[in-house]
Amino acid sequence: MATYFGLWKANTSLPPPPTPAEQIKQQEGFDALLRGQLKSGRLREVHAFLEGGAGYFITGDVTEEQAFEELALWSPFVNFELHRTIPFPKASEIVLRALSKRAGKA
């Protein structure tokens, strides 16, 4: 299992619902879906950029399949860019090990 950092962006090529009441209903549905994903732990954090319509998120510890499933729920309304992460202590160990090998000290 892994943690992922992702960027999200609203798909602006889709027209909004035709009435303000329908727009509110759609937004409430999106909010409920997001709250459920946060409560499940598959998403740890979600933030919106101040410009609106985009932001970032951090997953919980999930499998590739779980990450794919969570993002698929948002199609076609949101587009994603996803990056698998390595925690700092482990990343530092890997970099130091690679540098040692390069220096002929491994």
N, C-alpha and C positions, 0 to 999 in steps of 0.2 A: 504494500500500500504506500501511497505517496501523498504529498501535499502539492497543490497546484496554485499558481498565481495566474489570474486571468484578467483580461480587459473585456468589457462588454460595451456594445454600442447599439442603440435602438435602430431598427431597420426603418429608416424614414421613407423608403420607397413604398411602404404600405400606407394606404389612406387611413386616417383615424376613423373611429366610429362616427356616424353622421350627426348624432345629437350630443349635447353636453351630458345628458343623463346616461347615455350609452358609454361615453368616454369615462365617466365616473365608475360605472359598473365594471368596465374593462380594467381600469386601474386598481379597483378593489380586488378583482380576481388575481391580478399580477402580485399585489401585496400579499394576499393569502398564500399564493404559491411560494413566494419568497420566504415568508414567515415559516412555512412548513419545512422548507429546505434548511433554514437556519436551525430550527428546532431539532431536526434529525441529526444534526452535526455534520452532514455532508458539506455544508457551507459553513465556514467559521466567521467570515466577515464579508460585508458587501458595502461598497461606498459609491456615491455618485459624485462626479466632478461638478463643480459649481456652474459650468457652462450648460449643464443639463444634457440629457440624452445619451450619456456615456459615463463610465466609471470603471471600477476594478473590484475584484473579489479574491478571496483566499479560501480554498477548500479546507475541509477537515482531512483526516487521513483516509483516503479513498483509493479504490482500485481504478484502473483506466476505464473499465466498464461502468462503474458507478459515476465517474466524472462525465462520461459520454451521456449516460442516461439523464443526469441532472440538467445538462445543457440542452439535450434534445427536447425537453419539456418546453423550452422557450422559443423553439422554431415555429414560425418564421419571423417572430417579432423582434428577436435580438440576435446580433452577430457576436461571435466570440473570437478571441485570440488567447490560447491557453499555453502555459509554460510549466513544466514540471520543475520542482525546486529541490534543492539539497540544503538541509539546515547548516548554519554557519560552522559549528564545530567539525562536522563531517567534511564540508567543502574545504576548510582550512587544512585538514589532514591530507586530503587528496592532492591539493596544490603543493603542499610541502613535500609529499612523496614524489610527485612528478618532478619538482625542482631538484630533489636529491638524485633522482635517476638521471636527469639531464647533466648534473654536476659529476656523475660517475660515482656517487656515494651510496648507491642502493645495493 
